[in-house]
Amino acid sequence: MDSSSIELSGSEIETITLQDGMLRVRFSRAYIIKTMTGSVERTRWWQTGELVLEGAEAQGELPQGPLVCAGGDVSENIYTYRDMIPIPLESRGHARCLLRFRDSDRILRAEGRGVRLQLEATAKYIEHLQPN
């Protein structure tokens, strides 16, 4: 099965906003790792888009962009995705987001009633990754 996921560490965040219960983490460059069925090599791509938490409440002040993500967790119901976001992602129920940022002590902590990933345009190829 082919699989794709956003690699949080290094992904570039343009803005983080919370308005009318919608938390939006806007990626100016989300780094995507794609794995193809039957291949040992993986590929790296980038794409713009947003991680959206619905019915969201944030703890503390929102970090101001632009930022570079250093990693974190995105949770939906019983699943927690560490340092990555699966593609596609759309879920109702308990959702949580905890993101850390490079060169900053700020942390984004938020919970909501649903989470989705909205990617825009077309992913752009960067490189092939050699197997370890």
TORVEXBA-563281 format. One line per field, with one value per atom (N, C-alpha, C, O, CB): residue in three letters; x, y, z; atom name. Coordinates in Angstrom, 1 decimal, m for minus. Glycine has a CB too. Example, Ala and Ser with C-alpha at 12.3 -4.5 7.8 and 13.67 -1.06 7.14 Angstrom:
% residues 2
code = ALA,ALA,ALA,ALA,ALA,SER,SER,SER,SER,SER
east = 13.2,12.3,13.2,14.2,11.3,12.8,13.7,12.9,13.4,14.1
north = m5.7,m4.5,m3.3,m3.3,m4.5,m2.2,m1.1,0.0,1.1,m0.6
up = 7.8,7.8,7.8,8.5,9.0,7.1,7.1,7.9,8.0,5.7
site = N,CA,C,O,CB,N,CA,C,O,CB
***
This chain:
% residues 132
code = MET,MET,MET,MET,MET,ASP,ASP,ASP,ASP,ASP,SER,SER,SER,SER,SER,SER,SER,SER,SER,SER,SER,SER,SER,SER,SER,ILE,ILE,ILE,ILE,ILE,GLU,GLU,GLU,GLU,GLU,LEU,LEU,LEU,LEU,LEU,SER,SER,SER,SER,SER,GLY,GLY,GLY,GLY,GLY,SER,SER,SER,SER,SER,GLU,GLU,GLU,GLU,GLU,ILE,ILE,ILE,ILE,ILE,GLU,GLU,GLU,GLU,GLU,THR,THR,THR,THR,THR,ILE,ILE,ILE,ILE,ILE,THR,THR,THR,THR,THR,LEU,LEU,LEU,LEU,LEU,GLN,GLN,GLN,GLN,GLN,ASP,ASP,ASP,ASP,ASP,GLY,GLY,GLY,GLY,GLY,MET,MET,MET,MET,MET,LEU,LEU,LEU,LEU,LEU,ARG,ARG,ARG,ARG,ARG,VAL,VAL,VAL,VAL,VAL,ARG,ARG,ARG,ARG,ARG,PHE,PHE,PHE,PHE,PHE,SER,SER,SER,SER,SER,ARG,ARG,ARG,ARG,ARG,ALA,ALA,ALA,ALA,ALA,TYR,TYR,TYR,TYR,TYR,ILE,ILE,ILE,ILE,ILE,ILE,ILE,ILE,ILE,ILE,LYS,LYS,LYS,LYS,LYS,THR,THR,THR,THR,THR,MET,MET,MET,MET,MET,THR,THR,THR,THR,THR,GLY,GLY,GLY,GLY,GLY,SER,SER,SER,SER,SER,VAL,VAL,VAL,VAL,VAL,GLU,GLU,GLU,GLU,GLU,ARG,ARG,ARG,ARG,ARG,THR,THR,THR,THR,THR,ARG,ARG,ARG,ARG,ARG,TRP,TRP,TRP,TRP,TRP,TRP,TRP,TRP,TRP,TRP,GLN,GLN,GLN,GLN,GLN,THR,THR,THR,THR,THR,GLY,GLY,GLY,GLY,GLY,GLU,GLU,GLU,GLU,GLU,LEU,LEU,LEU,LEU,LEU,VAL,VAL,VAL,VAL,VAL,LEU,LEU,LEU,LEU,LEU,GLU,GLU,GLU,GLU,GLU,GLY,GLY,GLY,GLY,GLY,ALA,ALA,ALA,ALA,ALA,GLU,GLU,GLU,GLU,GLU,ALA,ALA,ALA,ALA,ALA,GLN,GLN,GLN,GLN,GLN,GLY,GLY,GLY,GLY,GLY,GLU,GLU,GLU,GLU,GLU,LEU,LEU,LEU,LEU,LEU,PRO,PRO,PRO,PRO,PRO,GLN,GLN,GLN,GLN,GLN,GLY,GLY,GLY,GLY,GLY,PRO,PRO,PRO,PRO,PRO,LEU,LEU,LEU,LEU,LEU,VAL,VAL,VAL,VAL,VAL,CYS,CYS,CYS,CYS,CYS,ALA,ALA,ALA,ALA,ALA,GLY,GLY,GLY,GLY,GLY,GLY,GLY,GLY,GLY,GLY,ASP,ASP,ASP,ASP,ASP,VAL,VAL,VAL,VAL,VAL,SER,SER,SER,SER,SER,GLU,GLU,GLU,GLU,GLU,ASN,ASN,ASN,ASN,ASN,ILE,ILE,ILE,ILE,ILE,TYR,TYR,TYR,TYR,TYR,THR,THR,THR,THR,THR,TYR,TYR,TYR,TYR,TYR,ARG,ARG,ARG,ARG,ARG,ASP,ASP,ASP,ASP,ASP,MET,MET,MET,MET,MET,ILE,ILE,ILE,ILE,ILE,PRO,PRO,PRO,PRO,PRO,ILE,ILE,ILE,ILE,ILE,PRO,PRO,PRO,PRO,PRO,LEU,LEU,LEU,LEU,LEU,GLU,GLU,GLU,GLU,GLU,SER,SER,SER,SER,SER,ARG,ARG,ARG,ARG,ARG,GLY,GLY,GLY,GLY,GLY,HIS,HIS,HIS,HIS,HIS,ALA,ALA,ALA,ALA,ALA,ARG,ARG,ARG,ARG,ARG,CYS,CYS,CYS,CYS,CYS,LEU,LEU,LEU,LEU,LEU,LEU,LEU,LEU,LEU,LEU,ARG,ARG,ARG,ARG,ARG,PHE,PHE,PHE,PHE,PHE,ARG,ARG,ARG,ARG,ARG,ASP,ASP,ASP,ASP,ASP,SER,SER,SER,SER,SER,ASP,ASP,ASP,ASP,ASP,ARG,ARG,ARG,ARG,ARG,ILE,ILE,ILE,ILE,ILE,LEU,LEU,LEU,LEU,LEU,ARG,ARG,ARG,ARG,ARG,ALA,ALA,ALA,ALA,ALA,GLU,GLU,GLU,GLU,GLU,GLY,GLY,GLY,GLY,GLY,ARG,ARG,ARG,ARG,ARG,GLY,GLY,GLY,GLY,GLY,VAL,VAL,VAL,VAL,VAL,ARG,ARG,ARG,ARG,ARG,LEU,LEU,LEU,LEU,LEU,GLN,GLN,GLN,GLN,GLN,LEU,LEU,LEU,LEU,LEU,GLU,GLU,GLU,GLU,GLU,ALA,ALA,ALA,ALA,ALA,THR,THR,THR,THR,THR,ALA,ALA,ALA,ALA,ALA,LYS,LYS,LYS,LYS,LYS,TYR,TYR,TYR,TYR,TYR,ILE,ILE,ILE,ILE,ILE,GLU,GLU,GLU,GLU,GLU,HIS,HIS,HIS,HIS,HIS,LEU,LEU,LEU,LEU,LEU,GLN,GLN,GLN,GLN,GLN,PRO,PRO,PRO,PRO,PRO,ASN,ASN,ASN,ASN,ASN
east = 0.8,0.0,0.9,1.9,m1.0,0.6,1.3,0.9,m0.3,1.0,1.8,1.5,2.2,3.3,1.8,1.6,2.1,1.9,0.8,1.6,2.8,2.6,3.4,4.5,3.0,2.9,3.7,4.7,4.4,2.8,5.9,7.0,7.0,7.4,8.4,6.6,6.4,7.8,7.8,5.8,8.8,10.1,10.6,10.9,11.1,10.8,11.3,10.2,10.5,12.1,8.9,7.9,7.7,7.8,6.5,7.4,7.3,5.9,5.0,8.0,5.7,4.3,4.3,5.1,4.0,3.3,3.1,2.4,2.8,2.4,1.2,0.4,m0.3,m0.5,m0.6,m0.7,m1.6,m2.7,m2.4,m0.8,m3.9,m5.0,m6.1,m6.3,m5.6,m6.9,m8.0,m9.2,m9.1,m7.7,m10.2,m11.3,m12.6,m12.7,m11.2,m13.6,m14.9,m14.7,m15.4,m15.7,m13.8,m13.7,m12.9,m12.8,m15.0,m12.3,m11.6,m10.1,m9.7,m12.1,m9.3,m7.8,m7.2,m7.5,m7.2,m6.5,m5.8,m4.3,m3.8,m6.4,m3.6,m2.2,m1.8,m2.0,m1.5,m1.4,m1.2,0.3,1.2,m1.5,0.5,1.8,2.1,1.4,1.9,3.2,3.7,4.5,4.7,4.6,5.1,5.9,5.8,6.5,7.3,4.8,4.7,5.5,5.3,3.2,6.5,7.3,6.6,6.3,8.7,6.5,5.8,6.7,7.5,4.6,6.6,7.3,6.4,5.3,8.0,6.7,5.9,6.6,7.8,5.5,5.9,6.4,5.6,4.4,6.5,6.2,5.5,5.6,6.6,6.1,4.5,4.4,5.5,5.7,3.0,6.2,7.3,8.6,9.5,6.8,8.7,10.0,10.6,9.9,9.7,11.9,12.6,12.9,13.2,13.9,12.9,13.2,11.9,10.8,13.7,12.1,11.1,11.4,12.5,10.9,10.4,10.6,10.1,9.2,9.9,10.7,10.4,9.8,10.3,11.6,8.6,7.9,7.6,7.8,6.6,7.0,6.5,5.2,5.0,7.5,4.3,3.0,2.5,2.8,2.0,1.6,1.0,m0.3,m0.9,0.7,m0.8,m2.1,m2.3,m1.6,m2.2,m3.4,m3.7,m4.1,m4.8,m4.9,m3.7,m4.3,m5.3,m5.1,m3.1,m6.6,m7.7,m8.3,m8.6,m8.8,m8.4,m9.1,m10.5,m10.5,m8.3,m11.6,m12.9,m13.3,m12.9,m13.9,m14.1,m14.5,m13.3,m13.3,m15.4,m12.3,m11.0,m11.0,m11.6,m10.0,m10.2,m9.8,m8.3,m7.8,m10.5,m7.6,m6.1,m5.7,m6.4,m5.4,m4.7,m4.1,m3.0,m2.1,m3.6,m3.2,m2.2,m2.3,m3.2,m0.8,m1.3,m1.2,m0.7,0.2,m0.2,m1.3,m0.9,0.5,0.8,m1.9,1.4,2.7,2.5,1.6,3.6,3.3,3.2,4.2,5.3,3.5,3.7,4.5,5.3,5.0,3.7,6.2,6.5,7.3,8.1,7.2,7.1,7.8,8.3,7.8,6.9,9.2,9.6,9.3,9.8,11.2,8.6,8.1,9.3,10.1,7.0,9.4,10.4,9.9,10.6,11.1,8.6,7.9,6.7,6.4,8.9,6.1,4.9,4.0,4.3,4.2,2.8,1.8,0.5,0.1,1.5,m0.1,m1.5,m2.3,m1.9,m1.6,m3.4,m4.2,m5.6,m6.2,m4.2,m6.2,m7.6,m8.2,m7.8,m7.8,m9.1,m9.7,m8.6,m7.9,m10.5,m8.4,m7.5,m6.1,m5.2,m8.0,m5.9,m4.6,m3.8,m4.4,m4.9,m2.5,m1.6,m0.5,0.1,m1.0,m0.4,0.7,1.8,1.7,0.1,3.0,4.1,5.0,5.5,4.9,5.3,6.2,5.7,6.5,7.5,4.5,3.9,2.4,1.8,4.3,1.9,0.5,0.2,0.7,m0.1,m0.7,m1.0,m1.8,m2.6,m1.7,m1.6,m2.4,m3.2,m2.6,m1.5,m4.5,m5.4,m5.6,m5.4,m6.7,m6.2,m6.6,m7.9,m7.9,m5.5,m8.9,m10.2,m10.9,m11.2,m11.1,m11.2,m11.8,m12.7,m12.4,m10.7,m13.8,m14.6,m14.4,m13.9,m16.2,m14.6,m14.4,m13.3,m12.9,m14.0,m12.7,m11.6,m10.4,m9.9,m11.3,m10.0,m8.8,m7.8,m8.3,m9.1,m6.5,m5.6,m4.3,m4.0,m5.1,m3.7,m2.5,m1.6,m1.9,m2.9,m0.3,0.7,2.0,2.5,1.0,2.3,3.5,4.5,4.3,3.0,5.8,7.0,7.6,7.5,8.0,8.4,9.0,10.5,10.9,8.3,11.2,12.7,12.9,12.1,13.3,14.0,14.4,13.3,13.2,14.8,12.4,11.3,11.0,11.0,10.1,10.6,10.1,8.6,8.0,10.6,7.9,6.5,6.0,6.7,6.0,4.9,4.3,2.8,2.1,4.4,2.4,0.9,0.3,0.6,0.7,m0.7,m1.5,m3.0,m3.4,m1.2,m3.7,m5.1,m5.8,m5.3,m5.2,m7.1,m8.0,m9.3,m9.6,m8.4,m9.9,m11.1,m12.0,m11.7,m10.8,m13.1,m14.0,m13.9,m14.6,m15.4,m12.8,m12.6,m11.3,m10.9,m13.7,m10.7,m9.4,m9.4,m9.9,m8.2,m8.9,m8.7,m7.5,m7.1,m10.0,m7.0,m5.8,m6.3,m6.9,m4.6,m6.1,m6.5,m5.2,m4.6,m7.5,m4.8,m3.7,m4.1,m5.2,m2.8,m3.3,m3.7,m2.7,m1.6,m3.7,m3.2,m2.4,m1.8,m2.4,m1.2,m0.6,0.0,1.3,2.1,0.2,1.6,2.9,4.0,3.9,2.9,5.1,6.3,7.4,7.8,6.8,8.0,9.1,10.4,10.7,9.4,11.0,12.3,13.4,14.4,12.2,13.3,14.4,13.9,12.9,15.5,14.8,14.7,15.5,16.5,15.1,14.9,15.6,16.2,15.5,14.7,17.5,18.1,17.7,17.5,19.6,17.5,17.1,18.3,19.4,16.7,17.9,18.9,19.6,20.5,18.3
north = m1.2,0.0,1.2,1.3,0.0,2.2,3.5,4.3,4.2,4.3,5.0,5.8,7.1,7.2,5.1,8.1,9.5,10.1,9.8,10.4,10.9,11.5,12.8,12.9,10.6,13.8,15.0,14.7,14.2,16.2,15.1,15.0,16.4,17.4,14.7,16.4,17.7,18.4,19.6,17.4,17.7,18.3,18.9,18.2,17.3,20.2,21.0,21.6,22.5,20.0,21.2,21.8,23.2,23.6,21.0,24.1,25.5,26.0,25.7,26.3,26.7,27.2,28.7,29.5,26.8,29.1,30.5,31.3,32.3,30.7,30.7,31.3,30.2,29.1,32.3,30.6,29.8,30.8,31.8,29.2,30.4,31.3,30.5,29.3,32.0,31.2,30.6,31.6,32.7,30.2,31.2,32.1,31.3,30.4,33.0,31.7,31.0,29.5,28.7,31.3,29.1,27.7,26.9,25.7,27.1,27.6,26.9,27.3,28.4,27.2,26.3,26.5,26.1,24.9,25.7,27.0,26.7,26.8,27.9,27.6,25.8,25.8,25.8,24.7,24.6,26.9,27.1,26.7,27.4,28.5,25.7,25.3,26.0,25.8,23.7,26.7,27.3,26.2,26.3,28.6,25.3,24.2,23.0,22.9,24.6,22.1,20.9,19.8,19.6,20.4,19.2,18.2,16.9,16.4,18.2,16.2,15.0,13.9,14.0,15.1,12.7,11.5,10.6,10.2,10.9,10.1,9.1,7.8,7.8,9.7,6.7,5.4,4.7,4.6,4.6,4.1,3.4,1.9,1.3,3.7,1.2,m0.2,m0.9,m0.6,m0.8,m1.8,m2.6,m1.9,m2.4,m2.9,m0.7,0.1,0.3,0.5,1.4,0.1,0.4,1.9,2.3,m0.5,2.6,4.0,4.8,4.4,4.5,5.9,6.8,8.1,8.3,7.0,9.0,10.3,11.4,11.2,10.4,12.6,13.7,14.8,15.0,14.4,15.4,16.4,17.5,17.4,15.8,18.6,19.7,20.2,20.1,20.8,20.7,21.1,22.1,22.1,20.0,23.0,24.0,23.4,22.5,25.4,23.9,23.4,23.8,24.6,21.9,23.3,23.6,22.4,21.4,24.6,22.4,21.4,22.2,23.3,20.9,21.7,22.4,21.6,20.4,22.7,22.2,21.6,22.3,23.6,21.7,21.6,22.2,22.2,21.2,21.5,23.1,23.2,23.3,22.7,22.0,24.1,24.1,25.1,26.1,24.4,24.7,25.6,25.4,24.3,25.3,26.5,26.5,26.9,27.7,27.5,26.3,26.7,27.7,27.5,25.4,28.8,29.9,30.6,30.5,29.3,31.5,32.4,31.6,30.7,33.6,31.9,31.2,31.7,32.9,31.4,30.7,31.1,31.9,31.6,29.9,32.9,33.8,33.3,33.0,35.3,33.2,32.7,33.9,35.0,32.0,33.6,32.2,31.4,32.0,32.3,30.1,29.2,28.0,27.7,28.8,27.3,26.0,25.0,25.1,26.0,24.0,23.0,22.1,21.7,22.1,21.8,20.9,19.5,18.6,21.5,19.3,18.0,18.2,19.3,17.1,17.1,17.2,16.0,15.0,18.5,16.1,15.1,15.6,16.8,14.4,14.9,15.1,13.9,12.8,15.5,14.1,12.9,13.0,14.1,12.8,11.9,11.8,10.5,9.4,11.8,10.8,9.7,8.9,9.4,8.8,7.6,6.7,6.7,6.1,5.3,7.4,7.4,8.7,9.8,7.2,8.5,9.6,9.5,8.4,9.7,10.5,10.5,11.4,12.6,11.0,10.7,11.5,11.9,11.1,10.6,13.2,13.9,13.7,13.9,13.3,13.3,13.2,13.4,13.3,11.8,13.6,13.6,12.7,13.0,15.1,11.7,10.9,11.6,12.5,9.6,11.2,11.8,10.6,9.6,12.5,10.7,11.8,11.7,10.7,11.8,12.8,12.8,13.6,14.8,13.4,13.0,13.7,12.8,11.6,13.9,13.4,12.6,13.4,14.6,11.9,12.8,13.5,12.8,11.7,13.3,13.6,13.1,13.8,14.9,11.6,13.3,14.1,14.2,13.2,13.3,15.5,15.8,16.6,17.4,16.5,16.4,17.2,17.5,16.7,16.4,18.6,19.0,19.6,20.5,20.1,19.2,19.7,19.8,18.8,18.8,21.1,21.3,22.1,23.1,22.0,21.7,22.5,23.1,22.7,21.5,24.2,25.0,25.2,25.3,26.3,25.3,25.5,26.9,27.9,25.3,27.1,28.4,29.2,30.4,29.3,28.4,29.0,28.1,26.9,29.3,28.7,28.0,27.9,27.2,28.6,28.5,28.4,27.0,26.3,29.5,26.6,25.3,25.6,26.3,24.2,25.0,25.1,23.8,22.7,25.1,24.1,23.0,23.4,24.5,22.9,22.5,22.7,21.4,20.4,23.5,21.5,20.3,20.8,21.9,19.8,19.8,20.1,18.9,17.8,20.6,19.1,18.0,17.3,16.4,18.5,17.7,17.1,17.7,18.8,17.3,16.9,17.4,16.9,15.9,16.8,17.8,17.5,18.2,19.2,17.8,17.5,18.1,18.5,17.7,17.1,19.7,20.2,20.6,21.7,21.4,19.8,20.2,20.9,20.6,18.9,21.8,22.6,22.4,22.0,24.1,22.7,22.6,21.2,20.2,23.7,21.1,19.8,19.8,20.7,19.7,18.6,18.4,18.6,18.2,17.0,19.1,19.4,18.4,18.4,20.9,17.7,16.8,17.5,18.5,15.9,16.9,17.4,16.4,16.8,17.7,15.2,14.2,12.8,12.6,14.6,11.8,10.4,10.3,10.8,9.5,9.5,9.2,7.8,6.9,9.4,7.7,6.4,5.6,6.1,6.5,4.2,3.4,3.4,3.5,2.0,3.3,3.2,1.9,1.6,3.5
up = 0.0,0.0,0.0,0.8,1.2,m0.8,m0.8,0.4,0.8,m2.1,1.0,2.2,2.1,1.5,3.5,2.7,2.7,4.1,4.7,1.6,4.6,5.9,5.9,5.3,7.1,6.6,6.9,8.0,9.0,7.2,7.7,8.7,9.4,8.8,8.0,10.7,11.4,11.6,11.4,12.7,12.0,12.2,10.9,9.9,12.7,10.9,9.7,8.9,8.1,8.9,9.1,8.3,8.7,9.9,8.5,7.7,8.0,8.1,7.3,6.8,9.2,9.6,9.4,9.9,11.0,8.6,8.3,9.4,9.9,6.9,9.8,10.8,11.7,11.2,10.2,12.9,13.7,14.2,14.8,14.9,13.8,14.2,14.9,14.6,13.0,15.7,16.4,16.3,16.9,17.9,15.5,15.3,15.3,14.5,14.0,16.1,16.1,16.3,15.7,14.8,17.2,17.5,16.5,16.6,17.7,15.5,14.4,14.6,14.4,13.0,15.0,15.1,13.7,13.3,16.3,13.1,11.8,11.9,12.3,10.7,11.7,11.6,10.1,9.4,12.3,9.6,8.1,7.8,8.2,7.7,7.0,6.6,5.2,4.3,6.4,5.2,4.0,3.2,2.0,4.3,4.0,3.4,4.4,5.3,3.2,4.1,4.9,4.1,2.9,5.0,4.8,4.2,4.3,5.3,4.9,3.1,3.0,2.6,1.7,1.9,3.3,3.0,2.3,2.9,4.3,1.1,0.4,0.3,0.0,m1.0,0.5,0.4,m0.6,m0.5,1.8,m1.6,m2.7,m2.4,m2.0,m4.1,m2.7,m2.6,m3.4,m4.6,m3.0,m2.7,m3.4,m3.6,m4.1,m4.8,m3.1,m3.2,m1.8,m0.8,m3.9,m1.7,m0.4,m0.3,0.8,m0.3,m1.4,m1.4,m1.0,m1.4,m2.7,m0.3,0.0,m0.8,m1.2,1.5,m0.9,m1.5,m0.6,0.2,m2.9,m0.8,0.0,m0.9,m2.0,0.8,m0.5,m1.3,m0.3,0.9,m1.9,m0.9,0.0,m0.6,m1.9,0.2,0.3,m0.2,0.9,2.0,m0.4,0.4,1.4,1.8,1.2,0.7,3.0,3.5,4.9,5.5,3.4,5.5,6.9,7.7,7.2,6.9,8.9,9.9,10.7,11.2,10.9,10.7,11.3,12.4,12.3,10.2,13.6,14.7,14.8,14.9,16.1,14.9,15.0,16.4,17.2,14.1,16.9,18.2,19.2,20.2,18.6,18.7,19.4,20.6,20.5,18.4,21.5,22.6,22.8,22.9,24.0,22.8,23.0,24.4,25.1,22.0,24.9,26.2,26.0,25.3,26.9,26.7,26.6,25.3,24.5,26.8,25.1,24.0,22.7,22.9,24.2,21.6,20.4,19.9,19.9,19.2,19.5,19.0,17.7,16.9,18.7,17.5,16.3,15.2,15.5,16.6,14.0,12.8,12.2,12.6,11.8,11.3,10.8,11.8,12.6,9.5,11.7,12.7,11.9,10.8,13.8,12.5,11.9,13.0,14.2,11.5,12.7,13.7,14.0,13.2,13.1,15.3,15.9,16.2,16.6,17.1,16.0,16.3,17.2,17.5,16.9,17.5,18.4,18.1,17.4,18.2,18.7,18.6,18.0,18.4,20.0,17.2,16.7,17.1,16.7,15.2,17.8,18.3,17.8,17.7,19.8,17.5,17.1,17.7,17.4,15.6,18.7,19.4,20.1,21.0,18.5,19.8,20.5,19.9,20.4,20.6,18.7,18.0,18.3,18.3,16.5,18.5,18.6,17.6,17.5,20.0,16.7,15.7,16.2,16.3,14.3,16.5,17.0,15.8,15.0,18.0,15.8,14.8,13.4,12.5,15.0,13.2,11.8,11.8,12.8,11.3,10.6,10.4,9.2,8.1,10.2,9.3,8.2,7.2,7.5,8.7,5.9,4.8,4.2,3.7,3.7,4.1,4.6,6.1,6.7,3.8,6.6,8.0,8.1,7.8,9.0,8.6,8.9,9.9,9.6,7.6,11.1,12.1,13.0,13.3,13.0,13.5,14.5,15.8,15.9,14.1,16.9,18.2,18.9,18.4,18.2,19.9,20.6,19.8,19.3,22.0,19.6,18.9,19.7,20.5,17.5,19.5,20.3,19.4,18.6,21.6,19.7,18.9,19.9,20.7,17.8,19.9,20.7,19.8,19.4,22.0,19.5,18.6,19.3,20.0,17.3,19.0,19.5,18.3,17.2,20.3,18.6,17.5,17.7,18.9,17.3,16.6,16.7,17.2,16.9,15.3,18.0,18.5,19.2,19.2,17.3,19.9,20.7,21.8,21.7,19.8,23.0,24.1,24.1,25.0,25.4,23.1,23.0,22.5,21.7,22.0,23.0,22.6,22.3,23.0,23.7,21.2,20.8,21.5,21.1,19.3,22.3,23.0,22.7,23.1,24.5,22.1,21.8,21.7,21.4,20.4,22.0,21.9,21.2,21.2,23.4,20.5,19.8,19.6,20.2,18.5,18.8,18.6,17.3,16.9,18.7,16.5,15.2,14.7,15.0,14.3,13.8,13.1,11.7,11.3,13.9,10.8,9.4,8.9,9.3,8.6,7.8,7.1,5.7,5.0,7.1,5.4,4.0,3.3,3.6,4.2,2.3,1.5,0.2,m0.3,1.1,m0.3,m1.4,m2.5,m2.4,m1.0,m3.7,m4.9,m5.1,m4.7,m4.9,m5.7,m6.0,m5.2,m5.1,m7.5,m4.7,m4.0,m5.0,m6.1,m3.3,m4.5,m5.3,m4.9,m3.7,m5.3,m5.8,m5.5,m5.0,m5.6,m6.8,m4.0,m3.5,m3.8,m4.5,m2.0,m3.3,m3.4,m3.1,m2.5,m2.5,m3.6,m3.1,m1.8,m1.7,m4.2,m0.9,0.3,0.3,m0.1,1.6,0.6,0.5,1.7,2.8,0.4,1.6,2.7,3.7,3.4,2.3,5.0,6.1,6.1,7.0,7.4
site = N,CA,C,O,CB,N,CA,C,O,CB,N,CA,C,O,CB,N,CA,C,O,CB,N,CA,C,O,CB,N,CA,C,O,CB,N,CA,C,O,CB,N,CA,C,O,CB,N,CA,C,O,CB,N,CA,C,O,CB,N,CA,C,O,CB,N,CA,C,O,CB,N,CA,C,O,CB,N,CA,C,O,CB,N,CA,C,O,CB,N,CA,C,O,CB,N,CA,C,O,CB,N,CA,C,O,CB,N,CA,C,O,CB,N,CA,C,O,CB,N,CA,C,O,CB,N,CA,C,O,CB,N,CA,C,O,CB,N,CA,C,O,CB,N,CA,C,O,CB,N,CA,C,O,CB,N,CA,C,O,CB,N,CA,C,O,CB,N,CA,C,O,CB,N,CA,C,O,CB,N,CA,C,O,CB,N,CA,C,O,CB,N,CA,C,O,CB,N,CA,C,O,CB,N,CA,C,O,CB,N,CA,C,O,CB,N,CA,C,O,CB,N,CA,C,O,CB,N,CA,C,O,CB,N,CA,C,O,CB,N,CA,C,O,CB,N,CA,C,O,CB,N,CA,C,O,CB,N,CA,C,O,CB,N,CA,C,O,CB,N,CA,C,O,CB,N,CA,C,O,CB,N,CA,C,O,CB,N,CA,C,O,CB,N,CA,C,O,CB,N,CA,C,O,CB,N,CA,C,O,CB,N,CA,C,O,CB,N,CA,C,O,CB,N,CA,C,O,CB,N,CA,C,O,CB,N,CA,C,O,CB,N,CA,C,O,CB,N,CA,C,O,CB,N,CA,C,O,CB,N,CA,C,O,CB,N,CA,C,O,CB,N,CA,C,O,CB,N,CA,C,O,CB,N,CA,C,O,CB,N,CA,C,O,CB,N,CA,C,O,CB,N,CA,C,O,CB,N,CA,C,O,CB,N,CA,C,O,CB,N,CA,C,O,CB,N,CA,C,O,CB,N,CA,C,O,CB,N,CA,C,O,CB,N,CA,C,O,CB,N,CA,C,O,CB,N,CA,C,O,CB,N,CA,C,O,CB,N,CA,C,O,CB,N,CA,C,O,CB,N,CA,C,O,CB,N,CA,C,O,CB,N,CA,C,O,CB,N,CA,C,O,CB,N,CA,C,O,CB,N,CA,C,O,CB,N,CA,C,O,CB,N,CA,C,O,CB,N,CA,C,O,CB,N,CA,C,O,CB,N,CA,C,O,CB,N,CA,C,O,CB,N,CA,C,O,CB,N,CA,C,O,CB,N,CA,C,O,CB,N,CA,C,O,CB,N,CA,C,O,CB,N,CA,C,O,CB,N,CA,C,O,CB,N,CA,C,O,CB,N,CA,C,O,CB,N,CA,C,O,CB,N,CA,C,O,CB,N,CA,C,O,CB,N,CA,C,O,CB,N,CA,C,O,CB,N,CA,C,O,CB,N,CA,C,O,CB,N,CA,C,O,CB,N,CA,C,O,CB,N,CA,C,O,CB,N,CA,C,O,CB,N,CA,C,O,CB,N,CA,C,O,CB,N,CA,C,O,CB,N,CA,C,O,CB,N,CA,C,O,CB,N,CA,C,O,CB,N,CA,C,O,CB,N,CA,C,O,CB,N,CA,C,O,CB,N,CA,C,O,CB,N,CA,C,O,CB,N,CA,C,O,CB,N,CA,C,O,CB,N,CA,C,O,CB,N,CA,C,O,CB,N,CA,C,O,CB,N,CA,C,O,CB,N,CA,C,O,CB,N,CA,C,O,CB,N,CA,C,O,CB
***
